[in-house]
Amino acid sequence: MADLKGKTLFITGASRGIGKAIALRAARDGANVAVAAKTAEAHPKLPGTVFSAVAEIEAAGGRGLACITDIRFEEQVLEAVAKTVSTFGGIDILVNNASAISLTGTLETPMKRYDLMHQINTRGTFLCSQACIPHLKKAKNPHILNLSPPLNMEARWFGPHVAYTMAKFGMSMCVLGMADEFASDGIAVNALWPRTAIATAAVQNLLGGEAAVERCRKPEIMADAAHYILTRPSRELTGKFLIDEDVLRTAGVTDFDQYANAPGAELLPDFFV
């Protein structure tokens, strides 16, 4: 099976959760990982920092680079990308993982929260892609992977939290457009989304605490699915909206209990699937 040895990944929001899991999976191959996240100091409800993630990446066998970055700000993104290229010689893979969530209706969504979701999810994805693409064009097997859902245009996904859905679908629209725009450059642009809820800080803090976490899968399922996608030939897999479980079945995985937080528990389905 192909691996990511020597490849350089730029991963947003990689100080914890799914982003960090993807980073650690790549690190086990011997990859270089730029951790572009804004958490410099640990928070009681948000464990992990840019620096602790880099330490874990290096312990796993990779090379890490701490890039304290708020992707809402263009100058910070450009600085982080330049630092990554200067340190590792280029960028092979961009993972747009950073995201903000607020599952609130129209009247319950303050504009500050609306702006945050759109600045991080849609605009941040566009900005990081724009900054990395000139370097991806020089890579041998370039990939962009957005952690965003299939464009499932059903009212039930908009009605309860239209602002959040718009912001996440903006990331998916980047996949649709950029895959076509950069096909001739051989840059793969795909989306990856979980079939079930994943045990992250968002689930812990916003969606039901420990009881919900027990009905989630571990972030490692997304990391293994991402690894499979990112090791495919970029000209052969692009413009796709992929689901973690489906990807891993294609890769030959049959044991999904290994990803369960509580084997045997009824799993929570994720949004948009």
C-alpha positions in Angstrom: 0.0 0.0 0.0 1.2 3.5 -0.8 2.3 5.7 2.0 3.0 9.4 2.8 6.7 9.1 3.7 8.4 12.4 2.9 5.2 14.1 1.9 4.3 17.5 3.4 0.8 18.1 4.8 -0.7 21.4 5.8 -3.6 20.7 8.1 -5.8 23.3 9.6 -7.3 22.8 13.0 -4.8 19.9 13.7 -4.3 20.6 17.4 -7.0 18.1 18.3 -9.7 15.8 17.1 -10.0 14.6 13.5 -7.3 17.0 12.2 -4.8 15.7 14.7 -5.7 12.1 14.0 -5.1 12.6 10.3 -1.7 14.2 11.2 -0.7 11.3 13.4 -1.6 8.7 10.7 0.5 10.6 8.2 3.3 10.9 10.8 3.5 7.1 11.2 4.5 7.0 7.5 7.3 9.5 8.1 5.4 12.6 6.7 6.0 16.2 7.5 3.0 18.0 9.0 2.4 21.7 9.5 -0.1 22.1 12.3 -2.0 25.3 11.4 -4.2 26.1 14.4 -4.8 28.9 16.8 -4.6 27.1 20.2 -1.3 28.0 21.8 -2.4 27.4 25.3 -4.5 24.5 26.7 -8.1 25.1 27.5 -10.1 23.1 30.1 -12.7 22.1 27.5 -10.4 22.0 24.5 -7.5 19.7 25.2 -4.4 20.0 23.0 -2.4 22.8 21.6 -0.3 23.4 18.4 2.8 22.5 20.4 1.4 19.3 22.0 0.2 18.1 18.5 3.7 18.7 17.1 5.2 16.7 19.9 2.8 13.8 19.2 3.6 13.9 15.5 7.3 13.7 16.1 6.8 10.9 18.7 4.8 9.0 16.0 7.7 9.2 13.5 7.0 12.4 11.5 8.3 15.9 11.5 6.1 18.6 12.9 5.9 22.3 12.4 3.9 24.6 14.8 2.1 27.3 12.9 -0.1 29.4 15.2 -2.7 30.5 12.7 -6.2 31.9 12.8 -7.4 31.1 9.3 -9.7 34.1 9.3 -6.7 36.3 8.7 -5.0 36.2 5.3 -1.7 37.4 6.5 -1.5 34.6 9.1 -2.3 32.0 6.5 0.2 33.3 4.0 2.9 33.4 6.8 2.1 29.8 7.8 2.3 28.5 4.2 5.6 30.3 3.6 7.0 28.9 6.9 5.9 25.4 5.8 7.5 25.7 2.3 10.7 27.2 3.8 10.9 24.4 6.4 10.0 21.3 4.2 10.6 22.5 0.7 7.0 22.5 -0.5 3.5 21.3 0.1 2.0 18.1 -1.2 -1.3 18.0 0.6 -3.8 20.5 2.1 -6.4 19.2 4.6 -9.1 21.8 5.3 -10.3 20.5 8.6 -10.8 23.7 10.7 -14.5 24.3 11.4 -16.9 26.2 13.6 -20.3 24.9 14.5 -23.5 26.4 15.9 -26.7 24.2 15.5 -29.0 27.1 15.9 -32.0 28.4 14.0 -32.2 31.7 12.2 -33.5 33.8 15.2 -31.1 32.1 17.6 -28.0 32.7 15.6 -26.2 35.9 16.5 -24.5 37.5 13.5 -21.1 37.2 15.3 -21.6 33.4 15.3 -22.8 33.5 11.7 -19.7 35.4 10.7 -17.4 33.1 12.6 -18.8 30.0 10.9 -18.6 31.5 7.4 -15.1 33.0 8.0 -13.6 29.7 9.2 -15.6 27.1 7.2 -16.2 28.6 3.8 -13.8 31.6 3.6 -11.0 29.8 5.5 -11.2 26.8 3.2 -11.1 29.1 0.1 -8.2 31.1 1.5 -6.0 28.2 2.6 -6.6 26.5 -0.8 -5.7 29.7 -2.6 -2.5 30.0 -0.6 -1.4 26.4 -1.1 -2.4 25.7 -4.7 0.7 27.4 -6.2 2.8 25.0 -4.2 0.5 22.0 -4.9 1.0 22.6 -8.6 4.6 21.7 -8.1 3.9 18.5 -6.2 4.0 15.0 -7.7 0.7 13.8 -6.3 -1.1 16.9 -4.9 -4.3 16.6 -2.9 -6.8 18.9 -1.2 -9.1 17.2 1.2 -12.0 19.2 2.7 -13.8 17.8 5.8 -17.2 18.7 4.5 -20.4 16.9 3.6 -22.0 15.8 0.4 -24.1 18.5 -1.2 -27.4 17.0 0.0 -29.8 19.7 -0.9 -32.8 18.6 1.2 -34.7 21.0 3.4 -34.2 18.9 6.5 -30.5 19.7 6.5 -31.2 23.5 6.3 -34.3 24.0 8.4 -32.9 23.4 11.9 -29.5 25.2 11.4 -29.4 27.0 8.1 -26.4 29.2 8.9 -24.2 26.2 9.8 -25.4 24.2 6.8 -24.6 27.1 4.5 -21.1 27.4 5.9 -20.3 23.7 5.6 -21.8 23.4 2.1 -19.6 26.3 1.2 -16.6 24.1 1.8 -18.2 21.4 -0.4 -18.8 23.9 -3.1 -15.1 24.6 -3.1 -14.6 20.9 -3.8 -17.0 21.0 -6.8 -15.5 24.1 -8.3 -11.8 23.6 -7.6 -11.7 20.0 -8.7 -12.9 21.1 -12.1 -10.7 24.3 -12.1 -7.5 22.5 -11.3 -8.1 19.1 -13.0 -5.5 20.0 -15.7 -2.9 20.6 -13.0 -3.5 17.2 -11.6 -4.6 18.5 -8.2 -7.2 16.2 -6.6 -9.9 18.0 -4.6 -12.2 15.8 -2.6 -14.5 15.9 0.4 -14.6 13.4 3.3 -17.4 13.1 5.8 -18.3 10.6 8.5 -21.2 8.2 8.3 -21.6 8.5 12.1 -20.8 11.1 14.7 -17.2 11.3 15.7 -15.9 11.7 19.2 -14.6 15.3 19.2 -14.6 18.3 21.5 -17.7 19.6 19.6 -19.7 16.5 20.4 -18.4 16.5 24.0 -19.3 20.2 24.6 -22.2 20.8 22.3 -24.0 17.6 21.5 -24.6 15.7 24.6 -21.4 15.1 26.6 -20.2 11.6 27.6 -23.5 9.9 26.7 -23.2 11.1 23.1 -19.5 10.3 23.0 -20.2 6.6 23.8 -22.4 6.5 20.6 -19.6 7.9 18.4 -16.7 6.5 16.5 -13.1 7.5 17.2 -11.4 10.1 15.0 -9.1 7.3 13.7 -11.8 6.2 11.3 -11.6 9.5 9.5 -7.8 9.4 9.7 -7.6 6.0 8.0 -10.1 7.0 5.3 -8.2 10.2 4.7 -4.9 8.3 4.4 -6.4 6.0 1.8 -7.7 9.0 -0.2 -4.4 10.9 0.0 -2.4 8.0 -1.2 -4.5 7.6 -4.4 -3.2 8.9 -7.7 -4.5 12.5 -7.8 -5.6 12.4 -11.4 -7.7 9.3 -10.8 -9.7 10.5 -7.7 -11.0 14.0 -7.7 -14.3 15.9 -7.3 -15.8 13.2 -5.1 -17.9 13.5 -1.9 -16.6 10.5 0.1 -18.0 8.9 3.3 -15.4 7.4 5.7 -17.0 4.0 6.0 -17.5 3.6 2.3 -13.8 4.5 1.6 -12.6 2.0 4.1 -14.8 -0.8 2.7 -13.2 -0.1 -0.7 -9.8 -0.3 1.0 -10.7 -3.8 2.4 -11.6 -2.9 6.0 -14.3 -5.2 7.5 -13.8 -4.6 11.2 -15.5 -1.4 12.2 -15.8 -2.3 15.9 -12.1 -1.1 16.2 -13.4 2.4 15.7 -16.2 2.3 18.2 -15.9 4.2 21.5 -18.2 1.7 23.1 -18.4 -1.5 21.0 -22.0 -2.6 20.6 -23.6 0.8 21.3 -26.0 2.2 18.8 -24.2 4.7 16.7 -25.3 8.3 16.2 -25.7 9.1 12.5 -24.0 12.3 11.4 -25.6 15.2 9.7 -26.1 15.4 5.9 -25.9 11.7 5.3 
